[in-house]
Amino acid sequence: MKNKNTKPHYQFRRAVVLSVFALIILALLGRALDMQVINQPFFQQQGDARHLRVVPISAHRGDIYDRNGEPLAISTPVDSVWANPKELKDNLQHITEVASILKINAQHLQNKLSKNSNREFVYILRQVSPDTGEKIKSLAIPGIYLQREYKRYYPAGEVTSHVLGFANVDDKGQEGLELAYDDWLSGVPGAKKVIRDRLGQVVDDVERIRSAEPGKPVYLSIDRRIQYLAYQSLKSAVKEHKAIAGSAVVLDVHTGEVLAMVNQPSFNANDRSQLKQGVYRNRSVTDVFEPGSTMKPFTIAAALETGRWHPKDNVHTSPGYYKVQGSTIKDMRNYGKINLGEIILKSSNVGISKVALSLDQEQQLDMYMKLGFGVVSGSGFPGERSGNLRTAHLSDFERATMSFGYGLSVTPLQLARAYAALAADGIIYPVSFLRRDKAVEGEHVMTAATARKIRRMMERVVSPQGTANKASIANYHVAGKTGTVHKFISGGYADDRYLSVFAGMAPASNPRLVMVVMLNEPGNGKYFGGQVAAPVFSRVISGALRLLDIPPDDLKVSRAKFSRLKNRGKKA
């Protein structure tokens, strides 16, 4: 038999349950109303703060090319690993695994994160390989993220290192042309809003705030082929002669463009462990030296420009030395009576001193200054030196020694530019590391007649009777001058330490290329410029002439070859 109180009790329980559900539904509706209507802006802000982020859009640095469009510096996309220490504090057990993949010290990483526990962004390792980035990403550790960046890569490595310099890990130029044209090469990063998941991975792009602007490309005057020739030849010479350093510069005579510029010792900018202070300076523009006998052609040019001197005029050099204000200037031997051309051929210090002292001081110094000595070349290369040219209160002895390259200092680039003026019929052009697609206007520093006379004199230097016969190039006339300079040390000049120099041009009848080679302290018994520096010139310029399709100007040789080929054809 059923209890009469059962039904009212059942109805009461049902009412309680329904009331509870009604309250829950009302609470949910109230919460929804609060979140979606009343306090919607607040909760939207909080949600965005946790999941919506503004992130940068990387902009790659502009590429650098040689004059023919060959890449010399490019930026490749890479990932950098970073951490949010606030998020990572609950996942510290993964630190060892991360450190193992990145091949860094786990304890060091732990300390780094602990010191920055109040920050939201800390780099762990910049610019990792794609494989390493994928391994880190696969761990899916909250608080460990990847950021897209760009890494600078130099395809030619150490061959172009001193000219290009390098950019740092933030893609900013630090040395060389990377620094000189940093504003042009640098990109402008963009920005966008993204939604991240709980692991910090981007799941959706919301809005692009600002587009990234990549850096602009730069086309250099450098010819990568000639640069490689110059680098290999100089490196071999420095090694063969056990020199402590060396530099070489190749210029286009008619444009002032730098076709090649190399130094030893060198470095590879792709290996950051090699970026040590002093190693990466471009010695061709930052290091100065006394040019020695390579200055003699300019002194002769100053004399010819006066109209009082002519190539066949004689100078008495007997007895092989010359006293000036109590000091003695010496030749290697007594050359007797020699003309201006023979002064250059025999490299007579006595002869050139007498010529210099026959001029007014202004006539001598004006020629040196017009040729660019004592001032920077205007190339814009960072750290370029001006050298030193004294122009006031000079004694006769100082003027005499200056005429054969002592008492003043130059850079290899300055010397090359001055020789380019002789090659360009007396016109000096501004130096450029950028490719020139239009003709530029130069400055006349001497008459074309004077420049041609000097070139003919210098051709004899490269003849079998001259001091630089090893600078000769088959089928081409070459003009040049050697220099063997006692190195200046504390307290005076060293008797057994030298700078070996050669400056030359080809083809001599209508020069297209000028090159200066300087080796610092060759040490295997050979130190004359004609022995040490001249062969480098021959190897590089002979290859460059072929690469640039510059025809031979040695007509006798060319005709002889043509006759032999013609005779072979008849016999066939």
ABEGO torsion letter per residue (X at the ends): XBBAAAAAAAAAAAAAAAAAAAAAAAAAAAAAAAAAAAAAAAAAAAAAAAABBBBBBBBBBBBBBBAAGBBABBBBBBBBBBBBAAAAAAAAAAAAAAAAAAGBBAAAAAAAAAAAAABABBBABBGBBAAAAAAAAAAGBBGBBBBBBBBBBBAAEAAAAAAAEBBBAAGBBABEAAAAAAAAABBBBBBBBBBBBAAGBBABBABBABBBBBBBBBBBABBAAAAAAAAAAAAAAAAAAGBABBBBBBBBAAAGBBABBBBOBBBBAABAAABBBGAABBAAAABBBBAEAAAAAAAAAAAAAAGABBAABBBBAOAGBBBBGGBBBBBABBAEBBBAAAAAAAGBAAAAAAAAAABBAAAAAAAAAAAGBGBBAGAGBBGBBAEBBBABGBBAAAAAAAAAGBGBBBBAAAAAAAAAAAAAGGBBBBBBABBBABBBBBBBABBAAAAAAAAAAAAAAABAABAAAAABBBGBBBBBBBBBBBBBBBGEBBAABBBBBBBBBOBAABBABBBBBBBBGBAAGBABAAAAAAAAAAAAAAAAAAAAGBBBABAAAAAAAAAAAAAAAAAX
